Amino acid sequence: MNLLALRGIGHAFFGRTVLEGVDLAVGPGEVVSLLGPSGSGKSTIAHIAAGLIEQKEGHVTRSYARHAMVFQEPRLMYWATVEQNIGFPLRLVRAPRRNRAERIEAAAVRAGLLPEDLDKFPVELSGGMRQRTAIARALVNEPDFIFFDEPFTALDVALKRRMQDLVIDASSGGRFGALFITHDVMEAIRISHRILVLAPDGRGIAGERRVAGEPGMRSEEEGFVLRQEFLHRDPLFAHIHEIDERARP
Ligand SMILES: Nc1ncnc2c1ncn2[C@@H]1O[C@H](COP(=O)(O)OP(=O)(O)OP(=O)(O)O)[C@@H](O)[C@H]1O
């Protein structure tokens, strides 16, 4: 059974159609990337799938127990410490107080934070540490599904790779299913089991490619070769341009 299934999703903003006939499914422990050019409707799909906005057409079936979201901006509470930010989902679900600190620390460690970072405020953190905090907050309640909406687009290349490795480690062993929105082909290849390519105008999923092997177990060379093949020889990727104009100075 799928953890998440979208059937015939259509949406419009102010009468302008942005999505039509979008079908996709994510199985347990599966990381699926959704690739598409800027403005093709990727974030709208993630928001509909997560229940943040209601679609105009189609059905969403969620069979997971708990989901979390990681956005491009970390969206931290600036008045609260790292510990309080990470622990926020536990407060929301009124998790038992006795082991909250332990769970927060475990999530922080999984996200590559140090125990001494827990008392800091977001203003004292680098961009990478803020995104680590957002990832720890997503992991703290042991979700079985995570939506990632271009979480690393704004980060520099080296940091982006470290963050991708974090997600690969955290998801290993099928700990959660995920829908990972990106416009970066290499990121999709590194992180996911399957890549869905959205049609340029959001009119459905143009096609999909399965990435052989497990994320984290593929060599750099395999990833590079696959990227070249996708971008230069595979017609499915003809409308994918990896440059995000928002990231340009
Ligand atoms: N709240 C909104 N109100 C009106 N139009 C919107 C709204 N959100 C998105 N849109 C429009 O819907 C279309 C799809 O936007 P969306 O953000 O889903 O695309 P995207 O593929 O995620 O783009 P990007 O990669 O640039 O984030 C765009 O034309 C956008 O301008």
The ligand as an SDF file (V2000), in Angstrom:
LIG
                    3D

 31 33  0  0  0  0  0  0  0  0999 V2000
   -0.6410   31.5990   -3.6220 N   0  0  0  0  0  0  0  0  0  0  0  0
   -0.6080   31.7430   -4.9540 C   0  0  0  0  0  0  0  0  0  0  0  0
   -1.3950   32.6350   -5.5740 N   0  0  0  0  0  0  0  0  0  0  0  0
   -1.3740   32.7860   -6.9140 C   0  0  0  0  0  0  0  0  0  0  0  0
   -0.5640   32.0880   -7.7420 N   0  0  0  0  0  0  0  0  0  0  0  0
    0.2550   31.2050   -7.1800 C   0  0  0  0  0  0  0  0  0  0  0  0
    0.2800   30.9730   -5.7600 C   0  0  0  0  0  0  0  0  0  0  0  0
    1.2170   30.0110   -5.4910 N   0  0  0  0  0  0  0  0  0  0  0  0
    1.7220   29.6770   -6.6880 C   0  0  0  0  0  0  0  0  0  0  0  0
    1.1660   30.3660   -7.6930 N   0  0  0  0  0  0  0  0  0  0  0  0
    1.4490   30.2140   -9.1440 C   0  0  0  0  0  0  0  0  0  0  0  0
    1.2710   28.8430   -9.4740 O   0  0  0  0  0  0  0  0  0  0  0  0
    2.2850   28.4110  -10.3660 C   0  0  0  0  0  0  0  0  0  0  0  0
    3.0250   27.2310   -9.7550 C   0  0  0  0  0  0  0  0  0  0  0  0
    3.7440   27.7070   -8.6170 O   0  0  0  0  0  0  0  0  0  0  0  0
    4.6380   26.7530   -7.7110 P   0  0  0  0  0  0  0  0  0  0  0  0
    5.2410   27.6070   -6.6400 O   0  0  0  0  0  0  0  0  0  0  0  0
    3.8340   25.5790   -7.2920 O   0  0  0  0  0  0  0  0  0  0  0  0
    5.7490   26.2830   -8.7530 O   0  0  0  0  0  0  0  0  0  0  0  0
    7.1590   25.6050   -8.4750 P   0  0  0  0  0  0  0  0  0  0  0  0
    7.3530   24.5980   -9.5520 O   0  0  0  0  0  0  0  0  0  0  0  0
    7.2420   25.1280   -7.0690 O   0  0  0  0  0  0  0  0  0  0  0  0
    8.1360   26.8240   -8.7120 O   0  0  0  0  0  0  0  0  0  0  0  0
    9.5340   27.1650   -7.9980 P   0  0  0  0  0  0  0  0  0  0  0  0
   10.4780   26.0650   -8.4080 O   0  0  0  0  0  0  0  0  0  0  0  0
    9.8800   28.4800   -8.6200 O   0  0  0  0  0  0  0  0  0  0  0  0
    9.2650   27.2090   -6.5360 O   0  0  0  0  0  0  0  0  0  0  0  0
    3.1600   29.6010  -10.6420 C   0  0  0  0  0  0  0  0  0  0  0  0
    2.7360   30.1940  -11.8490 O   0  0  0  0  0  0  0  0  0  0  0  0
    2.8870   30.5260   -9.4740 C   0  0  0  0  0  0  0  0  0  0  0  0
    3.0370   31.8610   -9.8490 O   0  0  0  0  0  0  0  0  0  0  0  0
  1  2  1  0
  2  3  1  0
  2  7  2  0
  3  4  2  0
  4  5  1  0
  5  6  2  0
  6  7  1  0
  6 10  1  0
  7  8  1  0
  8  9  2  0
  9 10  1  0
 10 11  1  0
 11 12  1  0
 11 30  1  0
 12 13  1  0
 13 14  1  0
 13 28  1  0
 14 15  1  0
 15 16  1  0
 16 17  2  0
 16 18  1  0
 16 19  1  0
 19 20  1  0
 20 21  2  0
 20 22  1  0
 20 23  1  0
 23 24  1  0
 24 25  2  0
 24 26  1  0
 24 27  1  0
 28 29  1  0
 28 30  1  0
 30 31  1  0
M  END
$$$$
